[in-house]
Amino acid sequence: MASKSIKSLLVAVFSLSLVFFYTAALAQHEPTGEPAKKEKIFDANEVIFGHIMDAHEFHFLSYKGSDGHEHHATIPLPVILYSKEKGFSCFMSSAFHHGHEVVDGYALLTNERIDEEKLDRNKYAAGYIVAVDEAGKINESVKIYDISLTRNVVQMLLALTLLVVILIRVARKYGTGQGITSAPKGMQNTMETIVNFVNDEVAKPNMGAKSGKYLPYLLTVFLFILINNIIGLIPGTANVTGNIAFTFVLSMISFVVILFSSNKHYWGHIVNPPGVPGWVKVILVPVEILGIFTKPFALMIRLFANMVAGHILIICLISLIFIMAALNQYVGWGFSPFSIAFTIFIYFIEVLVAFLQAFIFTILTAVFIGQAFEGGHDDHAHDTVAAH
């Protein structure tokens, strides 16, 4: 029954994806009755980066209305800006009307404006908010601090809220005796399986007797990454785990935990490796010190790269339909079944990757923390054998 529900959910998700791209293509190719305007062609680069980058709104659909103008189905988010010259400014992102309006002396950059004004793309990008003067020109002298609730921030808060609600409900069931005197059911059974998996396969083999101390952190990391990975697969949502800032903060938290778990034995093996000739230490010690920082770097890049790559691949496969259609309409229709088939296949792979990347981040964190414990590698090998 659960398998049928998952399949139905995936079919619904793909239907929404196809509707999104199809209507986006229609909005770009449908004649407007205004011959003076240059017809906008499908820009795969804009669609891809529009999905993986952060934004001030949740964008679900683009379509061309009966009035000949392009419309967007979005959920606007609060914009909160601060500058020394203007102070605080708060308003909804819908006030920008997709870059055509100036609000409180600020404007939202679009690709069209960047191209028209020939702005430096290394400094400006679509979605950036800039200060403008009375003539509507960018005022570079105004330093803006953007503390808005962007879609990445909102989605993280929603994911955190959902996770807390699930855990509280499960805890209350245990508090009433459910799942103790009888077999757990539903979400309680799912959470118990996840907790046992992280405890038995991640924490104990790498931390031994100290696994209980770090289990709450490992479970939090695993569940938080997993729930953001899964939500990110729904069309219109944000790819939070594909944001380098998100993975950077997670890796820095793990880095702090690793450092606070270390002791003199750990640092002794780094700054003065025992049993190593002096001339080798000259090479080995800098490498060991560099290794301290490469561990969080590996955590950050691995999660970021894998989640971004999957989303880009899915969008590229669907975009191929419209790229081919731009060459010839019949070629586009003929290529559609192959593109959709490969997209569905990759999407199923991405569901697996969502679980896999949460597991990899968690187990690598456990390994790095375990290496910082007193006793070194030999004692960890003994703990691993004892745990099994």
DACORNOR-V78890 format. One line per field, one symbol per residue. ss: DSSP state (a for helix, b for strand, c for the rest). phi: phi as a letter, one per 30 degrees, with the letter a starting at -180 (. if undefined). burial: I if it has 16 or more other ideal C-beta (glycine too) atoms within 10 Angstrom, else O. A space follows every 10 residues. Layout:
ss: ???
phi: ???
burial: ???
//
This chain:
ss: caaaaaaaaa aaaaaaaaaa aaaaaaaaac cccccccccc cccaaaaaaa aaccccbbbb bbbbcccccb bbbbbbcbbb bbbcccbbbb bbaaaacccc cbbccbbbcc aaaaaacccc ccccccccbb bbcccccbcc ccccbbcccc aaaaaaaaaa aaaaaaaaaa aaaaaccccc cccccaaaaa aaaaaaaaaa aaaaaaaaaa aaaaaaaaaa aaaaaaaaaa acccccccca aacaaaaaaa aaaaaaaaaa accaaaaaaa accccccaaa aaaaaaaaaa aaaaaaaaaa aaaaaaaaaa aaaaaaaaaa aaaaaaacaa aaaaaaaaaa aaaaaaaaaa aaaaaaaaaa aaaaaaaaaa accccaaaaa aaaaaaac
phi: .ddddddddd dddddddddd dddddddccd dcicdddddd cdcddddddd ddddacaccc abacdddicd bbcbcdbdcb bbbddcidbb adddddhiic bcbhibbcdb ddddddchdd ddcbbdjdcb dbdddiddcd dcdccccddd dddddddddd dddddddddd dddddcjdic dbddbhdddd dddddddddd ccdddcbidc dddceedddd dddddddddd ddddejdccd dccddddddd dddddddddd ddbddddddd dbediceedd decddddddd ddcddddddd dddddddded ddddddddde eddddddaed dddddeeddd dddddddddd dddedddddd dddddddddd ddddjidddd dddddddd
burial: OOOOOOOOOO OOOIOOIIOI IOIIIOIIIO OOOOOOOOOO OIOOOOIIII IIIIIIIIII IIIIOOOOOI OOOIOOIOIO IOIOOOOOIO IOIIOIOIIO OIIOIIIIII IOIIOOOOIO OOOOOIIOII IOOOOOOIIO OIOIOOOIOI IIIIIIOIIO OOIOOIOOOI OOIOOOOOIO OOOIOOOIOO IOOOOOOIOO OIIIIIIIOI IOOIIOIIIO IIIIIIIIII IIIOIIIIII IIIOOIIIOI IOIIIOIIOO IIOOOIOOOO OOOOOOOOOO OOOOOOOIOO OIOOIIOOII OIIIOIIIOI IIIIIIIIII IIIIIOOOOO OIOOIIOOII OIIIOIIOOI IOIIOOIIII IIIIIIOIII IIIOOOOOOI OOIOOOIO
//
